[in-house]
Amino acid sequence: MRQEINGAECLIYLGFSFGQMNMDLLRIQHGNGPEKEIFGTAYNMSDWNALESRSRIFRSLTVDGKTLTNDVTLKNLTANQLLLDLWYKLSG
């Protein structure tokens, strides 16, 4: 799983709690993958929790001071709505 995350160019977190245990499980081990575009849902999350969720994503994609993304976009949308909004981007 971590190898696939490391090699991916785009990651999408849908209906994900961003709990620390979950983020630790997804933490990459090697920072040699491509830079990633990150999208996710933060449906009904407070601004503070969404900000902390973004920080947890950044930390999970950082190894030896190298972070594999420059931006994390979290939206207050359901998973279905986010996928509909990203349809053109994701379909190529």
N, CA, C and O atoms as CSV, one atom per row, in Angstrom:
chain,resi,resn,atom,element,x,y,z
A,1,MET,N,N,0.829,-1.180,0.000
A,1,MET,CA,C,0.000,0.000,0.000
A,1,MET,C,C,0.879,1.251,0.000
A,1,MET,O,O,0.653,2.177,-0.779
A,2,ARG,N,N,1.874,1.270,0.872
A,2,ARG,CA,C,2.757,2.440,0.931
A,2,ARG,C,C,3.521,2.636,-0.370
A,2,ARG,O,O,3.741,3.768,-0.799
A,3,GLN,N,N,3.924,1.540,-0.998
A,3,GLN,CA,C,4.632,1.617,-2.273
A,3,GLN,C,C,3.728,2.230,-3.341
A,3,GLN,O,O,4.183,3.047,-4.141
A,4,GLU,N,N,2.463,1.844,-3.361
A,4,GLU,CA,C,1.514,2.405,-4.331
A,4,GLU,C,C,1.286,3.893,-4.075
A,4,GLU,O,O,1.212,4.681,-5.018
A,5,ILE,N,N,1.176,4.275,-2.811
A,5,ILE,CA,C,1.014,5.693,-2.464
A,5,ILE,C,C,2.244,6.476,-2.907
A,5,ILE,O,O,2.124,7.562,-3.474
A,6,ASN,N,N,3.426,5.922,-2.646
A,6,ASN,CA,C,4.668,6.592,-3.025
A,6,ASN,C,C,4.740,6.797,-4.536
A,6,ASN,O,O,5.214,7.836,-4.994
A,7,GLY,N,N,4.278,5.825,-5.310
A,7,GLY,CA,C,4.363,5.907,-6.765
A,7,GLY,C,C,3.244,6.679,-7.438
A,7,GLY,O,O,3.341,6.997,-8.623
A,8,ALA,N,N,2.188,6.987,-6.707
A,8,ALA,CA,C,1.021,7.660,-7.301
A,8,ALA,C,C,1.303,9.127,-7.593
A,8,ALA,O,O,2.096,9.773,-6.908
A,9,GLU,N,N,0.636,9.640,-8.625
A,9,GLU,CA,C,0.722,11.063,-8.956
A,9,GLU,C,C,-0.453,11.842,-8.378
A,9,GLU,O,O,-0.383,13.063,-8.242
A,10,CYS,N,N,-1.525,11.146,-8.041
A,10,CYS,CA,C,-2.718,11.783,-7.490
A,10,CYS,C,C,-3.283,10.889,-6.395
A,10,CYS,O,O,-3.406,9.678,-6.577
A,11,LEU,N,N,-3.624,11.485,-5.266
A,11,LEU,CA,C,-4.262,10.763,-4.164
A,11,LEU,C,C,-5.577,11.453,-3.833
A,11,LEU,O,O,-5.662,12.680,-3.791
A,12,ILE,N,N,-6.602,10.638,-3.600
A,12,ILE,CA,C,-7.918,11.170,-3.253
A,12,ILE,C,C,-8.392,10.469,-1.987
A,12,ILE,O,O,-8.519,9.245,-1.954
A,13,TYR,N,N,-8.649,11.246,-0.958
A,13,TYR,CA,C,-9.151,10.734,0.320
A,13,TYR,C,C,-10.657,10.967,0.355
A,13,TYR,O,O,-11.112,12.110,0.383
A,14,LEU,N,N,-11.428,9.881,0.354
A,14,LEU,CA,C,-12.892,9.976,0.349
A,14,LEU,C,C,-13.453,9.409,1.641
A,14,LEU,O,O,-13.152,8.274,2.008
A,15,GLY,N,N,-14.276,10.206,2.337
A,15,GLY,CA,C,-14.924,9.729,3.549
A,15,GLY,C,C,-13.930,9.212,4.568
A,15,GLY,O,O,-14.165,8.189,5.211
A,16,PHE,N,N,-12.831,9.911,4.714
A,16,PHE,CA,C,-11.699,9.464,5.525
A,16,PHE,C,C,-11.604,10.325,6.769
A,16,PHE,O,O,-11.736,11.546,6.685
A,17,SER,N,N,-11.376,9.711,7.923
A,17,SER,CA,C,-11.385,10.479,9.168
A,17,SER,C,C,-10.063,11.202,9.453
A,17,SER,O,O,-10.016,12.095,10.299
A,18,PHE,N,N,-8.996,10.822,8.753
A,18,PHE,CA,C,-7.668,11.399,8.988
A,18,PHE,C,C,-7.199,11.168,10.416
A,18,PHE,O,O,-6.384,11.931,10.935
A,19,GLY,N,N,-7.716,10.109,11.062
A,19,GLY,CA,C,-7.253,9.745,12.401
A,19,GLY,C,C,-5.768,9.432,12.368
A,19,GLY,O,O,-5.259,8.933,11.364
A,20,GLN,N,N,-5.073,9.720,13.455
A,20,GLN,CA,C,-3.618,9.561,13.459
A,20,GLN,C,C,-3.191,8.128,13.175
A,20,GLN,O,O,-2.197,7.917,12.480
A,21,MET,N,N,-3.910,7.140,13.689
A,21,MET,CA,C,-3.560,5.752,13.422
A,21,MET,C,C,-3.676,5.442,11.926
A,21,MET,O,O,-2.821,4.760,11.361
A,22,ASN,N,N,-4.729,5.943,11.292
A,22,ASN,CA,C,-4.890,5.753,9.844
A,22,ASN,C,C,-3.742,6.412,9.081
A,22,ASN,O,O,-3.183,5.819,8.158
A,23,MET,N,N,-3.399,7.626,9.465
A,23,MET,CA,C,-2.345,8.351,8.760
A,23,MET,C,C,-0.984,7.678,8.951
A,23,MET,O,O,-0.165,7.660,8.032
A,24,ASP,N,N,-0.744,7.126,10.141
A,24,ASP,CA,C,0.508,6.397,10.374
A,24,ASP,C,C,0.599,5.170,9.474
A,24,ASP,O,O,1.677,4.840,8.982
A,25,LEU,N,N,-0.525,4.495,9.257
A,25,LEU,CA,C,-0.542,3.331,8.374
A,25,LEU,C,C,-0.248,3.707,6.923
A,25,LEU,O,O,0.304,2.903,6.172
A,26,LEU,N,N,-0.612,4.920,6.529
A,26,LEU,CA,C,-0.421,5.369,5.151
A,26,LEU,C,C,0.881,6.129,4.931
A,26,LEU,O,O,1.182,6.524,3.804
A,27,ARG,N,N,1.655,6.338,5.989
A,27,ARG,CA,C,2.895,7.118,5.882
A,27,ARG,C,C,3.878,6.425,4.944
A,27,ARG,O,O,4.158,5.235,5.092
A,28,ILE,N,N,4.401,7.184,3.973
A,28,ILE,CA,C,5.369,6.610,3.040
A,28,ILE,C,C,6.701,6.390,3.745
A,28,ILE,O,O,7.028,7.074,4.715
A,29,GLN,N,N,7.454,5.435,3.245
A,29,GLN,CA,C,8.746,5.091,3.832
A,29,GLN,C,C,9.914,5.703,3.061
A,29,GLN,O,O,10.988,5.928,3.618
A,30,HIS,N,N,9.689,5.971,1.763
A,30,HIS,CA,C,10.739,6.509,0.897
A,30,HIS,C,C,10.194,7.720,0.168
A,30,HIS,O,O,9.082,7.680,-0.358
A,31,GLY,N,N,10.955,8.782,0.131
A,31,GLY,CA,C,10.508,10.013,-0.523
A,31,GLY,C,C,11.003,10.145,-1.945
A,31,GLY,O,O,11.413,11.228,-2.360
A,32,ASN,N,N,10.970,9.045,-2.707
A,32,ASN,CA,C,11.512,9.085,-4.064
A,32,ASN,C,C,10.430,9.015,-5.142
A,32,ASN,O,O,10.749,8.817,-6.314
A,33,GLY,N,N,9.183,9.170,-4.778
A,33,GLY,CA,C,8.091,9.116,-5.742
A,33,GLY,C,C,7.847,10.471,-6.391
A,33,GLY,O,O,8.488,11.463,-6.042
A,34,PRO,N,N,6.908,10.503,-7.345
A,34,PRO,CA,C,6.587,11.770,-8.011
A,34,PRO,C,C,5.828,12.722,-7.087
A,34,PRO,O,O,5.237,12.306,-6.091
A,35,GLU,N,N,5.857,14.004,-7.439
A,35,GLU,CA,C,5.040,14.970,-6.708
A,35,GLU,C,C,3.568,14.632,-6.938
A,35,GLU,O,O,3.177,14.234,-8.036
A,36,LYS,N,N,2.771,14.792,-5.907
A,36,LYS,CA,C,1.389,14.350,-5.953
A,36,LYS,C,C,0.389,15.496,-5.874
A,36,LYS,O,O,0.611,16.496,-5.191
A,37,GLU,N,N,-0.723,15.321,-6.595
A,37,GLU,CA,C,-1.881,16.174,-6.402
A,37,GLU,C,C,-2.751,15.478,-5.365
A,37,GLU,O,O,-2.990,14.274,-5.461
A,38,ILE,N,N,-3.222,16.225,-4.379
A,38,ILE,CA,C,-4.000,15.643,-3.284
A,38,ILE,C,C,-5.361,16.311,-3.219
A,38,ILE,O,O,-5.468,17.537,-3.198
A,39,PHE,N,N,-6.406,15.482,-3.189
A,39,PHE,CA,C,-7.778,15.947,-3.024
A,39,PHE,C,C,-8.433,15.095,-1.952
A,39,PHE,O,O,-8.045,13.945,-1.744
A,40,GLY,N,N,-9.417,15.652,-1.278
A,40,GLY,CA,C,-10.131,14.857,-0.294
A,40,GLY,C,C,-11.388,15.543,0.190
A,40,GLY,O,O,-11.617,16.730,-0.037
A,41,THR,N,N,-12.192,14.744,0.867
A,41,THR,CA,C,-13.416,15.273,1.453
A,41,THR,C,C,-13.178,15.625,2.913
A,41,THR,O,O,-12.462,14.930,3.634
A,42,ALA,N,N,-13.792,16.710,3.322
A,42,ALA,CA,C,-13.786,17.142,4.728
A,42,ALA,C,C,-15.228,17.529,5.069
A,42,ALA,O,O,-15.490,18.593,5.630
A,43,TYR,N,N,-16.142,16.643,4.717
A,43,TYR,CA,C,-17.570,16.922,4.830
A,43,TYR,C,C,-17.970,17.207,6.273
A,43,TYR,O,O,-17.749,16.389,7.166
A,44,ASN,N,N,-18.555,18.368,6.483
A,44,ASN,CA,C,-19.003,18.837,7.806
A,44,ASN,C,C,-17.890,18.920,8.848
A,44,ASN,O,O,-18.161,18.860,10.048
A,45,MET,N,N,-16.654,19.054,8.407
A,45,MET,CA,C,-15.530,19.214,9.324
A,45,MET,C,C,-15.375,20.686,9.663
A,45,MET,O,O,-15.597,21.548,8.813
A,46,SER,N,N,-15.000,20.975,10.886
A,46,SER,CA,C,-14.712,22.361,11.243
A,46,SER,C,C,-13.447,22.812,10.515
A,46,SER,O,O,-12.654,21.986,10.064
A,47,ASP,N,N,-13.268,24.120,10.406
A,47,ASP,CA,C,-12.068,24.649,9.768
A,47,ASP,C,C,-10.808,24.162,10.482
A,47,ASP,O,O,-9.809,23.836,9.841
A,48,TRP,N,N,-10.864,24.115,11.809
A,48,TRP,CA,C,-9.712,23.675,12.592
A,48,TRP,C,C,-9.367,22.217,12.300
A,48,TRP,O,O,-8.197,21.881,12.120
A,49,ASN,N,N,-10.374,21.353,12.251
A,49,ASN,CA,C,-10.128,19.939,11.970
A,49,ASN,C,C,-9.660,19.731,10.533
A,49,ASN,O,O,-8.818,18.871,10.277
A,50,ALA,N,N,-10.188,20.500,9.606
A,50,ALA,CA,C,-9.738,20.394,8.212
A,50,ALA,C,C,-8.272,20.816,8.096
A,50,ALA,O,O,-7.502,20.192,7.365
A,51,LEU,N,N,-7.889,21.865,8.812
A,51,LEU,CA,C,-6.499,22.318,8.811
A,51,LEU,C,C,-5.572,21.246,9.388
A,51,LEU,O,O,-4.501,20.990,8.839
A,52,GLU,N,N,-5.981,20.626,10.488
A,52,GLU,CA,C,-5.187,19.542,11.077
A,52,GLU,C,C,-5.125,18.349,10.139
A,52,GLU,O,O,-4.087,17.693,10.054
A,53,SER,N,N,-6.198,18.052,9.439
A,53,SER,CA,C,-6.206,16.948,8.478
A,53,SER,C,C,-5.203,17.200,7.362
A,53,SER,O,O,-4.477,16.293,6.956
A,54,ARG,N,N,-5.163,18.434,6.867
A,54,ARG,CA,C,-4.175,18.793,5.846
A,54,ARG,C,C,-2.759,18.575,6.374
A,54,ARG,O,O,-1.905,18.039,5.668
A,55,SER,N,N,-2.514,18.987,7.605
A,55,SER,CA,C,-1.189,18.812,8.208
A,55,SER,C,C,-0.822,17.335,8.307
A,55,SER,O,O,0.323,16.959,8.057
A,56,ARG,N,N,-1.784,16.508,8.667
A,56,ARG,CA,C,-1.525,15.073,8.777
A,56,ARG,C,C,-1.202,14.463,7.415
A,56,ARG,O,O,-0.367,13.564,7.321
A,57,ILE,N,N,-1.852,14.942,6.372
A,57,ILE,CA,C,-1.535,14.450,5.027
A,57,ILE,C,C,-0.111,14.844,4.656
A,57,ILE,O,O,0.663,14.014,4.179
A,58,PHE,N,N,0.234,16.115,4.875
A,58,PHE,CA,C,1.603,16.561,4.581
A,58,PHE,C,C,2.620,15.701,5.329
A,58,PHE,O,O,3.608,15.262,4.738
A,59,ARG,N,N,2.394,15.457,6.606
A,59,ARG,CA,C,3.339,14.656,7.399
A,59,ARG,C,C,3.435,13.231,6.876
A,59,ARG,O,O,4.517,12.644,6.882
A,60,SER,N,N,2.317,12.664,6.421
A,60,SER,CA,C,2.348,11.280,5.933
A,60,SER,C,C,3.104,11.162,4.609
A,60,SER,O,O,3.510,10.066,4.222
A,61,LEU,N,N,3.290,12.271,3.924
A,61,LEU,CA,C,3.985,12.272,2.638
A,61,LEU,C,C,5.362,12.929,2.727
A,61,LEU,O,O,5.912,13.370,1.718
A,62,THR,N,N,5.911,12.991,3.927
A,62,THR,CA,C,7.222,13.597,4.140
A,62,THR,C,C,8.195,12.561,4.694
A,62,THR,O,O,7.909,11.884,5.681
A,63,VAL,N,N,9.346,12.452,4.042
A,63,VAL,CA,C,10.416,11.557,4.483
A,63,VAL,C,C,11.718,12.337,4.420
A,63,VAL,O,O,12.049,12.926,3.392
A,64,ASP,N,N,12.450,12.339,5.519
A,64,ASP,CA,C,13.749,13.023,5.586
A,64,ASP,C,C,13.662,14.468,5.099
A,64,ASP,O,O,14.551,14.946,4.395
A,65,GLY,N,N,12.588,15.156,5.475
A,65,GLY,CA,C,12.414,16.557,5.141
A,65,GLY,C,C,11.908,16.824,3.734
A,65,GLY,O,O,11.685,17.979,3.373
A,66,LYS,N,N,11.723,15.784,2.932
A,66,LYS,CA,C,11.212,15.949,1.565
A,66,LYS,C,C,9.734,15.577,1.543
A,66,LYS,O,O,9.359,14.455,1.883
A,67,THR,N,N,8.895,16.540,1.135
A,67,THR,CA,C,7.458,16.317,1.040
A,67,THR,C,C,7.084,16.143,-0.425
A,67,THR,O,O,7.518,16.914,-1.281
A,68,LEU,N,N,6.275,15.124,-0.707
A,68,LEU,CA,C,5.928,14.791,-2.089
A,68,LEU,C,C,4.691,15.506,-2.604
A,68,LEU,O,O,4.082,15.068,-3.580
A,69,THR,N,N,4.318,16.597,-1.960
A,69,THR,CA,C,3.229,17.425,-2.473
A,69,THR,C,C,3.441,18.867,-2.040
A,69,THR,O,O,4.059,19.136,-1.009
A,70,ASN,N,N,2.924,19.785,-2.837
A,70,ASN,CA,C,2.972,21.200,-2.485
A,70,ASN,C,C,1.630,21.710,-1.996
A,70,ASN,O,O,1.547,22.775,-1.384
A,71,ASP,N,N,0.568,20.938,-2.270
A,71,ASP,CA,C,-0.757,21.424,-1.916
A,71,ASP,C,C,-1.684,20.255,-1.621
A,71,ASP,O,O,-1.573,19.185,-2.219
A,72,VAL,N,N,-2.585,20.481,-0.702
A,72,VAL,CA,C,-3.638,19.518,-0.349
A,72,VAL,C,C,-4.959,20.266,-0.418
A,72,VAL,O,O,-5.147,21.268,0.272
A,73,THR,N,N,-5.871,19.782,-1.245
A,73,THR,CA,C,-7.180,20.401,-1.391
A,73,THR,C,C,-8.231,19.530,-0.728
A,73,THR,O,O,-8.527,18.433,-1.202
A,74,LEU,N,N,-8.792,20.019,0.368
A,74,LEU,CA,C,-9.898,19.338,1.034
A,74,LEU,C,C,-11.143,20.190,0.865
A,74,LEU,O,O,-11.105,21.404,1.060
A,75,LYS,N,N,-12.241,19.554,0.502
A,75,LYS,CA,C,-13.498,20.261,0.263
A,75,LYS,C,C,-14.593,19.734,1.178
A,75,LYS,O,O,-14.623,18.549,1.511
A,76,ASN,N,N,-15.484,20.621,1.579
A,76,ASN,CA,C,-16.641,20.271,2.392
A,76,ASN,C,C,-17.725,19.691,1.469
A,76,ASN,O,O,-18.775,20.295,1.251
A,77,LEU,N,N,-17.430,18.509,0.940
A,77,LEU,CA,C,-18.311,17.841,-0.013
A,77,LEU,C,C,-18.434,16.367,0.361
A,77,LEU,O,O,-17.578,15.818,1.054
A,78,THR,N,N,-19.503,15.739,-0.103
A,78,THR,CA,C,-19.596,14.286,0.021
A,78,THR,C,C,-18.626,13.667,-0.979
A,78,THR,O,O,-18.155,14.339,-1.895
A,79,ALA,N,N,-18.334,12.391,-0.798
A,79,ALA,CA,C,-17.441,11.693,-1.720
A,79,ALA,C,C,-17.986,11.751,-3.142
A,79,ALA,O,O,-17.240,12.016,-4.085
A,80,ASN,N,N,-19.270,11.507,-3.297
A,80,ASN,CA,C,-19.883,11.536,-4.620
A,80,ASN,C,C,-19.744,12.917,-5.265
A,80,ASN,O,O,-19.405,13.012,-6.445
A,81,GLN,N,N,-19.995,13.969,-4.521
A,81,GLN,CA,C,-19.912,15.320,-5.080
A,81,GLN,C,C,-18.481,15.676,-5.467
A,81,GLN,O,O,-18.255,16.312,-6.497
A,82,LEU,N,N,-17.519,15.271,-4.650
A,82,LEU,CA,C,-16.121,15.551,-4.993
A,82,LEU,C,C,-15.745,14.854,-6.297
A,82,LEU,O,O,-15.113,15.460,-7.163
A,83,LEU,N,N,-16.125,13.598,-6.443
A,83,LEU,CA,C,-15.812,12.871,-7.674
A,83,LEU,C,C,-16.499,13.495,-8.881
A,83,LEU,O,O,-15.914,13.565,-9.962
A,84,LEU,N,N,-17.729,13.944,-8.705
A,84,LEU,CA,C,-18.410,14.635,-9.802
A,84,LEU,C,C,-17.708,15.936,-10.158
A,84,LEU,O,O,-17.558,16.259,-11.336
A,85,ASP,N,N,-17.275,16.688,-9.144
A,85,ASP,CA,C,-16.589,17.958,-9.383
A,85,ASP,C,C,-15.233,17.758,-10.062
A,85,ASP,O,O,-14.786,18.629,-10.809
A,86,LEU,N,N,-14.574,16.624,-9.814
A,86,LEU,CA,C,-13.260,16.345,-10.377
A,86,LEU,C,C,-13.327,15.487,-11.633
A,86,LEU,O,O,-12.293,15.050,-12.140
A,87,TRP,N,N,-14.524,15.243,-12.136
A,87,TRP,CA,C,-14.703,14.302,-13.228
A,87,TRP,C,C,-13.753,14.560,-14.409
A,87,TRP,O,O,-13.066,13.640,-14.853
A,88,TYR,N,N,-13.707,15.777,-14.914
A,88,TYR,CA,C,-12.855,16.072,-16.070
A,88,TYR,C,C,-11.376,15.880,-15.742
A,88,TYR,O,O,-10.624,15.329,-16.547
A,89,LYS,N,N,-10.969,16.328,-14.578
A,89,LYS,CA,C,-9.567,16.197,-14.173
A,89,LYS,C,C,-9.166,14.733,-14.078
A,89,LYS,O,O,-8.087,14.354,-14.532
A,90,LEU,N,N,-10.023,13.912,-13.493
A,90,LEU,CA,C,-9.693,12.505,-13.262
A,90,LEU,C,C,-9.833,11.637,-14.507
A,90,LEU,O,O,-9.197,10.587,-14.603
A,91,SER,N,N,-10.648,12.057,-15.451
A,91,SER,CA,C,-10.884,11.237,-16.630
A,91,SER,C,C,-9.861,11.495,-17.749
A,91,SER,O,O,-9.900,10.853,-18.799
A,92,GLY,N,N,-8.967,12.423,-17.512
A,92,GLY,CA,C,-7.885,12.636,-18.456
A,92,GLY,C,C,-8.157,13.701,-19.413
A,92,GLY,O,O,-7.323,13.987,-20.272
